[in-house]
Amino acid sequence: MLLTYDRRVAKWQVQSLSTKRLCYSRDMKTYPNKQRYHEILKGMSPQEKLEKVFELTELANAAFMAGLKNRHPHLSSDELNQLYIKRRQACHNQNY
């Protein structure tokens, strides 16, 4: 079984690996505030949206670094930064 998210229909889908056919589909999670979220985004200017992107990127990077610190408390600051860079490079989409 393979779990994939189909953005077109906003649903998680479970596919059989042997047949590659869809064998089960359902919403895995409900999003009660989804409509409100979209209203807020529509009301933002392009500049505000871009600022939000940078803010969320900074938050994600800080959370990633905090996770590394928790998993590797024995590493020095320099070693932690090297590990951070190595992991980020491994995650980067090479198609650009």
N, C-alpha and C positions, 0 to 999 in steps of 0.2 A: 504494500500500500504506500502511496505517495500523497502527502498533503500539500496542496498548492492553493494560492489565493488568486482568484480571478478578479481583476480590477474592473472589468467590464460590467460584471453583475454584482460586485462587492460581496462575494461569498467565498468561503473556504470550500475546497473540493477535495475529495478523497479519490484517487485514481489507482487502479490496479496496475502494478508494474508489469505484469505478464501480458496483459491485453492492451494496455494504454487507453482503455475506455473509461469513461466516467461511470463509477458505480454508486456514488453517493454524493449528495450535495445538500448543504444546509448552512444557515447562518450560524457561526460559532459564537457570536457575541452580539448583543444588541447595543446600540449606541443612542441612548436617550437624548443626548445633547447635540447630536449631529446637525440637526436643522439650525439650532442656535449658533453653532460653530460656523456654519456656512454663511449665516447672516452677518456675523461679525467680520468674516473675511471679505464679504462683498462690500462692507462699509469702510474698509481700510483703503488708504491710498497706496499706490505702488511703492512709494518710499517706506510707508509703515510696514508693508508686507516684507520688503527686503530687510528692514531692520529686525523684524521678527525672525526671519531666516537666520540672520547672523546670531541673534540671541539664542535660538534653539540649537544652532551648531555649537556655540560655545558651551551650552549646557550639556550637550551630548559628549563633547570632548572632555569636560570636567568629570562627568560620570564615568567615562571610560578610564580616565586616569585614576580616579578613586578606586575603581574595581581592580585595576592593576596593583595599586598600593595595598589593597586588602589581600590579594592573592600572593603578593611577593613582598612582605614586610621587611625581609632581610636585604633587599636591594638598596643600593645608594641612590641618590637623586639622579646622578648621571646614568647609572645603569637602568634606572626606571625610565628615563627619557629615551634611551636607546631602544628599550623594549617597546615603548609607546610608538616610536617611529617605525620600528619593524612591523608591529601589528597593524598600524595604519596603512603601511604600504601593501601589506598582504590583503587588506580589505578594499583597497582602491580599485575602482573599475578601470581596467586597462584599455577600454575601448575608446578612450578620448585621445 
